[in-house]
Amino acid sequence: MLGFRGCRLGIVYSEISEMQARAVFEAAAEVQKAGIKVKPEVMIPLVGFKKELDLQVAVVHAAAKAVMAEKKIKLSYMVGTMIEVPRGALTADEIAQTAEFFSFGTNDLTQTCLGISRADKPFRKSSRHVDSLGSFRRWSRA
């Protein structure tokens, strides 16, 4: 789950982020033209640093602006992030300066903070030593 993916992939290959954002805004434009109220929420994945989000938000805004000009329509939308890595949680105050919303990826945060996964069934069965963390049993039932 770690490595060259999420926002880092979109930063290096911004055309991927642009293509995805255009698809969202083109679909939203079609829906809005059909008379249905729509407000897309674009979530940038695996952000750990404010600069990562800033770079991707710029791509999303540019795509939105281009689609709105092409379709001659005004769309209301938000750009935020999913806090999935510990660094993102630790720098959330900085990331919040750019993000219009947060979502928290508890599965990924658990895996990266505790080094365990809900898929680790043998570990779940022998979790007494982890119970002192106070949340493992609640988490493993999710």
C-alpha positions, 0 to 999 in steps of 0.5 A, a space after each residue: 500500500 506504500 510507494 509510488 502511488 496516490 498523489 505522488 503518482 499524480 505529481 510525477 504524471 500530472 496527466 493522470 490527475 488531469 484526466 481523472 479530474 476532467 472526467 469528474 467535471 465533464 460528468 458533473 457538467 452533463 448531470 447539471 445540464 440535465 437539471 440535477 444539482 451536483 457538487 463534486 468532491 475531489 479527494 486527493 489520495 495519500 497526502 503527507 505534505 501540504 505541498 503535495 496537496 497544493 500541486 494536485 489542487 492546482 491540476 484539479 482547478 485547471 481541469 475544472 476551469 477548462 471544462 467549465 469554459 468548454 461546456 459553458 457552465 459554472 460548477 461548484 466543487 470542493 477539493 480535499 484529501 484522505 488522511 491515510 498516512 501518519 505524516 498526513 495526520 501529523 501535518 493535518 494543520 498545514 494540509 487544512 490550509 488548502 484542503 476543503 475537507 478531510 476524510 480519514 483512511 483508518 485502514 491505511 493509518 492502522 496498517 502504517 502506524 501499527 504495522 498490522 492489517 485486518 487481513 492478518 487473521 493469525 495476529 487477530 486471534 492472538 491479540 492480547 498484547 495489543 489490547 493494551 492499545 485500547 482500540 485493537 479489538 474495536 478495530 479488528 471487528 470493523 
